[in-house]
């Protein structure tokens, strides 16, 4: 699992999850570093999804293909309830359900199995407010 390392990354992660839950009035809970990143709750505090945040240090328009470690996607799907992948970009977030998008798999130089997602209709976008 990718763990945010720089001082700025936890700030970006928090901004991403708050932007996501604020789109529908929900809330969130941070999970253990070895689990997926967050539980997502609706406005009535009912668990509705799990989420994983992925840093992408680019603007939304140049973020593709979107990379993620294959094991992170597997962890989300294994939760057996709805889940969402969120990429935090410089100017907003890109998100989608891993069950509705498709990607191609490659081994990276560190022998990590990665999935790369090209632009597709099931991705949603939310720009950060200024």
N, C-alpha and C positions, 0 to 999 in steps of 0.2 A: 504494500500500500504506500502511495506517495504521502509523505508527511511534509507539510509546509516547513521550510527551513529558515528563510530570512525573516527579519523583524517585520517587514512590510506584508508578507504573505498571510499571517493570521488576520490582519486588518482587511485584506482583500477577500479572504474566505468569509469573514463575518459580513462584509458588505454584500457579497454574493448571496448568502443565505437569507439575509434580511430583505434584499431586493426581491428574491423569489417568494418568500412567504407574504410579503406585503402586497403582492399582486392579487392575492385572494383573501387576505385578512387572517392568516393562520399564525402559527408559532412553531418553534423548533427546539430541539434539545441536542446538544453536542454529545457524541458517543465516544467510546474508548478509541485510542489511536490505532488499535489493531482491528477495529470493526469498520463499517462504513462510517461516513462522517456525521450524519444527522438523522434524527427522527423528525418527521413533519406532522404537525397536528392541524386540524381545522379550527375554526373559530370557537367550537364547543369543546376543544381539548381532546378530540378523538384522533387517535393515530390513523393517518391516511396514507403515509408513504415513508420511504427511506430515501435519502439523497446522498450523493457523493459529489464533492466540489473538486474541480480540476483547474489548475492555473494555466492560463494561456496568455502570455505576455505580448499580446498584439491587439489591434483594434478588431472589432467584430468582422468588418469587411474583409480582413486578411487573415482570419483565424483558421481557415480550412486548409488541409484536412485537420480535424479535431482528434488529437491522440489521447489514448487512455490505456492503462495497463489492463490486460484481459482479466486478470484475477479480480480487479475491482468490480468489473461488470458482473462476473460470476457471483461475487459476494452479494451484490444488490439483488440479482435474480433469485438467489437462494433464499432470500427473506420471504418469498411467497406472497408478498402483498405489493401493491404498486410501488414503483421506484422511479427515480429521476436522476439523470446525469446532468450536472451543471458545469459549464466551463465559464470561468470568470476571466473576462477580457479587460482591456484598459478602459473601455467605454461602456461596458454593460455585461450582461450574461447571455449565454446561449444554453438552452435546456431542451431535453427530450426524454421520453421513456425509452430505456434500452430495449424494450420489447417491440418498439415501433420503428426503430432505425436499423440500418444495416451498414456494415463496414468491412474493411479488408484487414487481414491479420498479417503481421510481419514480426520477425524476431529483431529486436534492436541490438545495438552493439554490446550492451551489457547482459545479453542472453535473457532479456525480459520479453515475454510475448505481449505485443501491443496491438490494439485495434485502432484503425484510422477511419474516421467518418468524413465522407465528403458531404457537401451541402445537399439537403433533401427537404421535402415538404413538411416533415414532422418536427423539424427544429423550430423552436419559438425563441423570440428575442425580447429582452427588456433592457433599454438603455438606462444608465445611471442618471438620476436627476442631478443637475448642476448645483 
